[in-house]
Structures are given as structure tokens and as C-alpha cells.
Amino acid sequence: MGKKMVWSQLVLGMVMFLTANSSSYSRSTSPNDISCQDAVPMLLPCQMFLKGSPPPTPSINCCLGVQKVFQQANTTEIRRNLCECFKKAAIEFGVDPARARQLPELCKIDIPFPIDPNIDCTK
């Protein structure tokens, strides 16, 4: 991996961390809950895939991050909060909606709801 790629990932990670600490990404109420601040960095390995860049499939680390977030999002309230968080982050970071919809199938994770930027997070 080139120095330019490492630098851009580091900068994006810092931006995401700072964004996650802003008021629009509030922390969960229980210390055992996964928050947006916790979840977004777990999905950093998915960045290139989600933006539509090569490779054509998500990395193993991306799939592990998706699986970990899904496992920790174990209540309706947490899922709703993460849904809103991911919708905002997807817009901010230019996520390709078609690629996002592919993640569960490509990572072999059974998610009982569609990955869609138009999803109603309250349902």
C-alpha cells in the first residue's frame, strides 16, 4: 500500500473520529451499547469498496467489521440509531448505494432489513 493511500486513510479516519464526536453522532446511553462513534471506525476497511473503487468485492476486514457491528447492534433502539448514523455518514463520505446493498450478500451476513439510503429507520 502506497504512502498516499495510507495517508488518505489516516486522514479519513481522523475526520470520521472527529465527526463521530460531534453532537449529530451522540453516544449511546449504556456503556455496553455500540454507538455511531464505535461503529463507524469498524467499517473503515469497507471505505474503498463502498465508494465504488476497486476491489470489486469487500475485503475480509470489511466483512469482519460489518459482522461485528451487526452482532453488537442487538436492540431495536441501537439499530435505529445506527441506521440514522450510517445514512448521514453515507452521504458525507460518498457511499455508492448499490455497493452498500451488496455488502450483506458478499460478506455472507444475513441482515433482516435492506441496506438502502431511503430506508425508514423508525421501522
C-alpha positions as CSV (number, residue, x, y, z in Angstrom):
1,M,0.0,0.0,0.0
2,G,1.5,3.4,-1.0
3,K,2.2,6.2,1.3
4,K,-0.5,8.3,-0.3
5,M,-3.2,5.6,0.3
6,V,-2.1,5.2,4.0
7,W,-2.1,9.0,4.5
8,S,-5.6,9.3,2.9
9,Q,-7.0,6.5,5.1
10,L,-5.5,8.1,8.2
11,V,-7.0,11.5,7.3
12,L,-10.4,9.9,6.6
13,G,-10.2,8.0,9.9
14,M,-9.4,11.2,11.8
15,V,-12.3,13.0,10.1
16,M,-14.6,10.2,10.9
17,F,-13.5,10.2,14.5
18,L,-14.0,13.9,14.9
19,T,-17.3,13.7,13.1
20,A,-18.4,10.9,15.3
21,N,-17.6,13.0,18.4
22,S,-19.9,15.8,17.2
23,S,-23.4,16.4,18.5
24,S,-25.0,14.8,15.5
25,Y,-23.4,11.5,16.4
26,S,-24.3,11.1,20.0
27,R,-23.1,8.3,22.1
28,S,-25.4,5.5,23.3
29,T,-26.8,5.7,26.8
30,S,-25.5,2.4,28.1
31,P,-21.7,1.7,28.1
32,N,-22.4,-1.8,26.6
33,D,-24.3,-0.4,23.6
34,I,-22.5,0.2,20.3
35,S,-22.7,3.8,19.2
36,C,-22.1,5.5,15.9
37,Q,-18.7,6.6,17.4
38,D,-17.9,2.9,17.9
39,A,-19.4,1.5,14.7
40,V,-18.1,3.9,12.0
41,P,-14.4,3.1,12.6
42,M,-15.2,-0.6,12.5
43,L,-16.3,-0.1,8.9
44,L,-13.3,1.8,7.7
45,P,-11.9,-1.2,5.9
46,C,-15.1,-1.0,3.7
47,Q,-14.3,2.5,2.5
48,M,-12.8,1.8,-0.9
49,F,-15.4,-0.8,-1.7
50,L,-18.3,1.4,-0.6
51,K,-17.1,4.4,-2.6
52,G,-17.1,2.2,-5.8
53,S,-13.3,1.9,-6.1
54,P,-11.5,-1.4,-6.7
55,P,-11.6,-4.1,-5.5
56,P,-15.0,-5.3,-6.8
57,T,-15.6,-7.2,-3.5
58,P,-15.2,-6.1,0.1
59,S,-12.1,-7.2,2.0
60,I,-12.1,-9.8,4.7
61,N,-11.5,-7.0,7.3
62,C,-14.5,-5.1,5.9
63,C,-16.7,-8.1,6.3
64,L,-15.4,-8.8,9.8
65,G,-16.3,-5.2,10.7
66,V,-19.8,-5.4,9.3
67,Q,-20.3,-8.7,11.1
68,K,-19.1,-7.2,14.4
69,V,-21.3,-4.1,14.1
70,F,-24.3,-6.3,13.3
71,Q,-23.7,-8.6,16.2
72,Q,-23.4,-5.7,18.7
73,A,-26.4,-3.9,17.3
74,N,-28.7,-6.2,19.3
75,T,-31.6,-4.0,20.2
76,T,-34.1,-2.1,18.2
77,E,-33.0,1.2,19.6
78,I,-29.4,0.6,18.8
79,R,-30.3,-0.5,15.2
80,R,-32.4,2.7,14.7
81,N,-29.6,4.9,16.0
82,L,-27.0,3.2,13.8
83,C,-29.3,3.4,10.8
84,E,-29.6,7.2,11.2
85,C,-25.8,7.4,11.7
86,F,-25.0,5.3,8.7
87,K,-27.4,7.3,6.5
88,K,-25.6,10.5,7.4
89,A,-22.2,9.0,7.1
90,A,-23.0,7.5,3.7
91,I,-24.0,10.9,2.3
92,E,-21.0,12.6,3.8
93,F,-18.5,10.1,2.5
94,G,-20.0,9.5,-0.9
95,V,-21.0,5.8,-0.4
96,D,-22.3,4.2,-3.6
97,P,-25.8,2.8,-2.6
98,A,-25.5,-0.1,-4.9
99,R,-22.3,-1.2,-3.3
100,A,-23.8,-0.8,0.2
101,R,-26.7,-3.0,-0.8
102,Q,-24.2,-5.7,-1.8
103,L,-22.4,-5.9,1.5
104,P,-24.6,-8.4,3.3
105,E,-24.6,-10.9,0.4
106,L,-20.9,-10.5,-0.4
107,C,-19.9,-10.8,3.3
108,K,-22.3,-13.7,3.8
109,I,-24.2,-12.0,6.6
110,D,-27.9,-12.4,7.0
111,I,-29.3,-8.9,7.7
112,P,-33.1,-8.9,8.1
113,F,-33.5,-5.5,6.5
114,P,-32.4,-3.9,3.3
115,I,-29.3,-1.7,3.1
116,D,-30.8,1.3,1.4
117,P,-30.3,5.1,1.8
118,N,-34.1,5.6,1.6
119,I,-34.9,3.2,4.4
120,D,-37.1,4.5,7.2
121,C,-35.0,4.0,10.3
122,T,-38.0,4.2,12.6
123,K,-39.4,0.9,11.3
